[in-house]
Structure formats: structure tokens, C-alpha cells
Amino acid sequence: MNAQEYISSGLLELYVAGTLSEEENQDVASAMLQYSEVRDEVLEIEATIVKITAANAPGETQKLFPAILKTLGLGGNDNIKQLPKRDTFLITFSGWAAAIIMAFGMLWMITQNKQLGANLDIALNERQLIEEQIAKANNDLEEKNNLLAVLRDKEMITVPLAGQAVYPDAYAKVYWNKAAENIYLDVQGLPDPPEGKVYQVWSLTLNPLTPTSLGVIDQFTADENKIFAISNPNASEAFGITLEPAGGSPTPTMEQLYTLGLVAG
Amino acid sequence: MELEPLIFAFKEKNVKAFESLYDMYSDSLSGVIYNILKDQEMTEEVMQDVFVKVWHNSDGYDATKGRFFTWILNIARNAAIDKTRSRAYKDAKKNLDADLFVDILSSGDQFDKQTDAIGIRNYLGKLALKCKQIIEAIYFKGYTQKETAELLAIPLGTVKTRNRNCISDLRTILDVQAI
């Protein structure tokens, strides 16, 4: 069936009702992924059913929620259940890993230096050249040291972003310094975006669900370490990354949600 | 804006996301439960049970198997039907009338005044009887196509198309209202 055939089949209405066979259910689910028109149609049908059923509610349901939280032992203030604290381990680990890489880097430079010393007389020009390289390596090292210092800052909140349906193997990580109002986004675990597409970074609040764009990563392929500093003055409760047409979109395209992660309460 | 981030956060036991989903669907589920029980107090009891269950079973929702709304709608309907089998319900409801949801809707006064709902109720009155019946059966009662066909004494093949046409009418009506 093509998109229009799905829409006029009457299957989508029954999909929302939950009365299709398992096989039909799967057909509709894959049609929704394949055709955005089908997806939109399902969303509209659902919104319609939500509206008419809601019109039949006998009273305000809002007032029931506190009692539900209480029954669940979640009552009172913003008692948000925290994610397991695997973050600290990863910070420590990446810290050590970076330190080891640095140590090797230094060792390499010292060795380089020695060799240069031996060849000094016969290769003055060459030395000049290599010294420049060393200067550059030193700069790089300093840069990496700075980055490491930034990521190790105690104010830094780490938010792992997990891969979502469209690309489950994707991952990313946000390091967020609330006081400084900026984030460092590590997107090494994302595939190169296809031609004409860019990754867009979103700050989300959850109630109500509101996305705020933090910008697009248009230097993804060019950037070597895949870590981007982005300003974030928002009271973020989650971060997400979607794939969007070049230039980005005003709202996230959820079918193209690559990674998503919650800020621990 | 789609739901994925909320569902993700909800499955991670994030209370804000849970509340956000509650705000989106609680009126709807309450409407469905009330349609079965016709009793506000019992509806509120069942509502609590439903959302407690939804929280505990958040892992049970699988996005590849259907919509989140469909999932909780099903939980709510089953909980309401269970309630009809309880002693408390049987004692309270000796003589139930078989009003359609729209008839309950249009008898408006026992409801809190939610402006949206009142508007929708007024417009629903315009829906053809056969549409009220089929929407009632499929969405409020959760009947299968076969059960719906038997209830309305129409051929099985008619259910899908009639339901689609009725939802289309409904969407037109609600759109008109939105303007």
C-alpha cells in the first residue's frame, strides 16, 4: 500500500483504537516510519479521539495527580528519581584515558627532541621546521589539557545521550556547566551526517514538553575531536540531537531523533 | 512536537515526564472510564489505580507495538471493566441506563465547566447516530471489528469504512469549532 492507500483504508483509525491484528499493527507502524503523511494522519486521528473522550470526563482530573504521586511514594516536592550514577565512573575513566594519551604524547615529544639534538648540526633548517611542529604539538597538548580541565570541573554535569530508534548505536555526551551557561557536546559516537543534512542540538523541558534549539553542528565532518562548545542558558531537563535539513529546523523532527538523554534530578 | 522524549523519560522513571503525559491523557481516560462506570467517584478511584499501574509497568510499553495513547487507553478500559465486576459497583448500579456517550455529554450540568469540553459536546450533537454508535463501540468500549459489526448489525467489512468516515466527520466538526 502507498501512503494514500493507508490513509483511506480505515486501518489507521483502528490502529489508534488498538483493535488491529499484530500483523496489521506492524504494517501500520512501518508505514508511519516510511511515510510522514501516514504518521501525521495517525497523530491527527489520535488527537481527535483524545479530544472527544476528554469531553466526557466527569470532572477536573488535575486534582487527582497528587494522590497518585503519594501512592507511588513520589509525593511532595520535585522528588525526581535519579538515573543510576554511572557518570562518575565514565568521567574518571575518560580522565585517566586522556592522561595516558597525554603521557604518551609527552614521551613521544621528548624522544623527538633527543633525535633532533643529535642531528642538530647537519639539519638546522629541518630543526627549525620540527621545532615549529613541536610548538604546535605543545599547543595541541595545552588545548587538550584545557579541555580536560574543563570536563573535570566539579560544576560539570554529565549527561549521556543514548541512541534512539532511528540509529540505536549512536551515542553522545553533554558536559554542562550550569553556572557558566554552556555545554560541551561530545558527538564522536554519531555517524557522519548524510549530504545536505546537519545535526541539530536541542535542550528540552519535560512538562510541558518544550524543545529549544541550541543550534546546528555544521562543522561536524571538519572538526577533529568532535567536541563542540555551545552556549546553553536554558533550564534543560533533557538534551536531544536530531538530523535536520541544512540550516536546521524550528522544531525537532522526531523521526530523526538520534540521541536523547535526561539530566539527572 | 512528538512524544518520544517524554516516553523515553517516563520509562526512565522521570516524574515530570509522567506528569506531562498525565496532563495530556488524564481527561481522555477519565472520559472513557466514566462512560463505562457512569459514576464520578468510582471513576476517580479507577483513574488512580490506572496511573499507579502505568507507572509501575512503564517497561511494558513497547513503541513498536503501538501508540502510547492506545496502550494506556487499553489499561484504563480494562480497569473500568474490572470495576464493573466488583461488589461495590453492582450495589451502586442497580439500574443502569444505556446512554450513548454523547447523550451523557449533552446532559452537561453534572460536569465541571470545562469550556473546551462544553464546546465539543455541543458540536458532537451534530454527529449522525450511526457515527455516535460506532465511535462509542470502538473507542469508548474497545470493541473489536467483529463485536462492533454484531452490535450494530452491519457487515464486518463495513466497520472499517464507516468508522473512518465518522472520524473524518468528527475531525471536520472539531476543526470548524477550532475556527
Interface residues (C-beta under 8 A of the other chain):
Chain A: S8 S9 G10 L11 E13 L14 Y15 V16 A17 G18 T19 N25 Q26 A29 V42 L43 E44 I45 E46 T48 I49 V50 K51 I52 T53 A54 A55 N56 A57 P58 G59 E60 T61 Q62 L64 F65 A67 I68 L69 T71 L72 L74 D78 N79 I80 K81 L83 Q164 A165 L204 L206 N207 P208 L209 T210 P211 E237 A238 G240 T251 P252 M254 L257 L260 L262 G265
Chain B: M1 E2 L3 E4 P5 L6 F8 A9 E12 K13 N14 V15 K16 A17 E19 S20 Y22 D23 M24 Y25 S26 D27 S28 L29 S30 G31 V32 Y34 N35 Q40 T43 E44 M47 Q48 F51 V52 W55 H56 A63 T64 K65 G66 R67 F69 T70 W71 L73 N74 F101 I104 L105 Q110 F111 D112 Q114 D116 A117 I120 R121 L124 I135 I138 Y139 F140 G142 Y143 T144 Q145 K160 T161 N163 R164 I167 L170 R171 L174
